[in-house]
Amino acid sequence: SGLVALAWETLGEGHQCGVEELAEALFGGRGPGECYTAFYLLALDRVYFRKRGRAFEARPLAQVQELKARLEEEEAQRRRVEAFAAAAAEALAQGEEGRPGEEQWLAGDHAWAVEALQHSVVDEARLTGGLMDALLEACGRPRTLHAALRLLQDLGAWGAHEMVQQRRLGVTARFPGEVRAQAEAVERAEFADPDAGRREDLTGLPLVTIDDASTREVDDGLSAEALGGGRARLWVHIADPTACVPLGSPMDLEARARATTVYLPPGPVPMFPHGLATGPFSLTAGQDRRAMSLCATLEEDGSLADCRV
């Protein structure tokens, strides 16, 4: 309080005093009422004085400044938690159809809270500083990991059948912002192919893929040519996105980390952003696409005659 701050300034940092001395400094007397009030104020104080046996010691200025800053941060965090709780209540009141999805939550003002709850559930651990407990309590939920999961589902930030284990393994369909931005640029622009001079037009070859009719991300395909005399030429075509993905770019590094598209019951988790994986990076029928192709010529007995890329 202001009175305790005034006493700290009056007595000076490092000064030790009893309740009576502080009561006299504040109220001009050492009676029971003054002493009780002084002790009550000291009991509430978290900044200016610390207990030293039966006495109280005025803290150093640097420590007072540090504690005041910490209290201000706590107050700011409390207001942020309350604002999130209000937003959560508003979302829940809208019903399932009107609630924001994960993308909207993570792009909004309360992304920090949703991410904090997600990290708690994925890591199976409470957050330091009691943040998860504060968020759940503000939303009227029990302070448990299961309650955090249910809150995320109720808010629409996660689906009702969210595959949490998938997230724990780091397998996510969500891409970092810089990768999404690069993907949007690739979809809008036409990039010069650094390998244009080495490419060969193979659009005259029939190409077969081992995919069903619903597949949209076609990574590879096969072609075969009969050469006569029992000889055959086999082709393996692999979609080649390198013309649009510069080496060392955010998308390149993300694709390397993912290594492949992962197929799960709810749907595939692509190696590249969905619009590219199913668009220019897919060997779509009837569309010209860049590919890396391996050609192998086989003799009648199946032995390799020659090969080239």
N, C-alpha and C positions, 0 to 999 in steps of 0.2 A: 504494500500500500504506500501511499504518499507519505504517511507518517513515519513508516519504517525507513524509507529512503531519506527522509529529512534527518532522522536519528543517525543514520550511517554517515551522512555528510557532516553532521555536527561533531560526532565522536571521532571520525577519521578511521581510515582503513587500518586493520591490525589491532584496534583498541578492543580490550576485553572488559566486559561489564556484566553485572548481575541485573536481574529484573528490576530491582529497586532503582538503580542508577538510570536505567533506560526509562522507567516510569517518570522519574524526576525530570529527565531531559525532554520528554515528550509532553508531560502534563503538569509539571511543576510541583509534584507531590509524590510521596511514597506510601500513601494509604492503600488499603485492600483493593479498592475500586481501581485506582490507577495501576497498581501492580498486576491485577488480574487482566486488565485491558492490554497492558504492555506484553504480558506473557501470551495472551491470545493472538496478538498481532505477530509476535515472533514465531508462534507455532504455525501460522499460516505462511510465513515468509519462506520463499525458495531461492532468494537472490542475495540479500544483503548481509545476513548474519548466519553463522553456523555455531552449533553447540560445542562447547569445550568444557566437559565436566559439568559443573554447576553454573558456569558462566557462558556468555555469548560473545563471539568474536566477530568483528566487522571484517568482511571478506576484502581481499585486494581488489583494486579497480578492474584489473584485467579479467578476473574471475567473475565479477559482477557483470561486466559487459558480455562475457561469454554466456552466462546463465540467462541474461535478458534476451539475447539473440535466440537461445534455445527455446525459451518460452514463447517468443513471437512465432517461431517455426511451428511449435505445437499448436498454437492458436490458429495459424493459417491452415494447418493440416486438419484441424477439427472442422473448420468452415468448409474445406473441400469435401470432407467425408459427408457432412450434412447436405451439401449440394448434390452429391452423388445419390444419397438416399432419396432426396426429393425427385431426382430424375428417374430413379428406379421405380418409385411409387407411381410416377406419371406414366411410365412405360407399361407397367403391370395393369394400370387402369384402362389402357387402350385395347386390351385383348390381344390374342395371338396374331391376328391379321395386321394390326397397326404397330406392332413392336419393331424396333430397329433390329437388324441382323448384326452379325459379328463385324462386318466391314463398317457399318455405320457407327457402332459403338467405338471401334478402334480409330475411327477418323474424327470422333467428336471430342468435346471438352472433358469427358470422363474416361478417356482411354486408359489413363494411369490406373484407375480403380479396377476396370475390367481386366487389364493385364496383370495387376497384382493378384486378383482372385484366380485367374488362370494359372499363373505361376505357382500359386499355393497348391492347387489341385494337381498339377502336372508333377511338381517336385515332391508331393506328399509331405509337405512341411509347412508349418506356420511361418508367416513373414516376421522378420525382425521388427521390433518396435510395436508389436501388437496391431499392425495395420489390418490384417485379415479380420481379427476379432472386432476391431473398431468398425469396419465396413459392414460386417454381418450384424453386429448389434444395432447399428444405425438403421439397418433395413428390417429389424425385428426378426432376425434369424438366429438359430443356435450357433454357437461359436465352434463349429466342427468343419472338417474338410468336406464331408458329405453335404452339409448345408451350403457351403461355397459352390459345390458342383450344381446343386439344385437351383441356387440363385442365378447362376450363369445360364442354365437351361430355361428358367422361367422368364428371364430378361430377353431371351432370343440370341444371346451372345454365343451360346452353344446349342447344338441340336439335342432333341430328346434322347437320341441314341448316339451321342458323341463318343467317338472312339478315343478315350483318354490315353490308352496304352500307345496308340499311334502317335499322339503328341509327345508322350514320354520318350519315344524313340526318335523324336525330332523329324518325323515324317508329316509334313504339313503342305497343304495345297496353297497356302498363303505365301506370297513372295515379298521380300523387302521392298520398300518404296522405291529405291533407286533402280531395282530390277524391273518393277512395273513401269516406271517412267521410260526406261530404255526400250521395253517391249512396245509401248505405245508409239515411240519414235520409229521403231522398225516397221510397225504396221502401217504408218503413214507415209514412209519414205521408201524410195527405191535405192538400194545400195549398189555401188560398183563391185563387181565380183573380182576379187584379187586373183582367182584361178581361171578367169574367162579364157585366157589363151591356151590353157591346157585341157579344157573340157571338150568332150566329144558328144555329138548329138545322137542319143540312143532312143529317141522317141519312136523310132520305127520298130523297136523290140516289144513284143507282148510281155507284160510283166504280171506276175502272179504273187499275191500276198497270202499269208496264212492268217487271215483275220475273218471275223464274222461281219455281217452286213452293217452292224451298228458301230463298228470301229471307226473312229475319226482321227486317231493319231497313228498313222501308218509309218513305221520307222524303216522298214526294209521290205525287199521283194526279190523275186527270182525270175530269171529268164533263161531259156534254153534254145539252142540252134542246132539242127542236124547238119553236119558238114559233108556227109557222104562217106562211104567206106567204113561205116561203123564209128566214125569219129563224131564228137559233139563239143559244142562250146557252151559253157555254163557261165551265167552272170549272177553275181550277188550285188544288189543295189542297196545302199544305206543312205538315208536322207542326210544331206550335208548343210547344216545351218551356218557354216563358218563365214560365208560371205556377209552375213548380217550380224554376226557376233564377234566383234574384235577381240583378239587375244588379250586376256587380262582385264576385260571389262567386267562390270558387276554381274551381268548375265552369264558370262563365261565362267566366272568363279562360282556362281551359284549352281550352274549346271554341273560343274566338276564335283561339287560337294554332294549333289543329289545322285549323280552317276547314271541314273536310269529312272524311267517312269515306274512307279510302284502301283500295282493293281490290287485294290482292296474291295470288299463287298459294297461299301457305299459309292465307290467310283474310283477312277484312277487319280493318283497324285503325280502330276506331270513333272518331267525334268525341266521343261521350259514353260513359261506362262501359257495358259490354255489357248489364247487366241493365236499364238504362234505354233504351238505344238500340234494343233488341229488345222492350221492354215498353211502358211508358206513353208513350214518345216515338215509337212506331212506329204508323203507320196500319194497325193489324191488323184484318183482316176480322172483322166481327161484334162489334167493341168500340167503345164511344164514345171518341173521341179529340179533343183540342183541335187545331185547325189554323188557319193563316192562309190564307184563300181569296180568290183574285182572280176576280171575275165579269166577263166581257166579253160584251156583246150585239153580234152581227154582223148586218149587213144581208144581203140575198140576194146582193149582189155581193161580199161579204166585207169591206166597209168597217165600221169600228168605229162603232157607234151610241152606246154608253155603256159605262162600266166602273165598278166599285166594289170595295172591299176589305171 
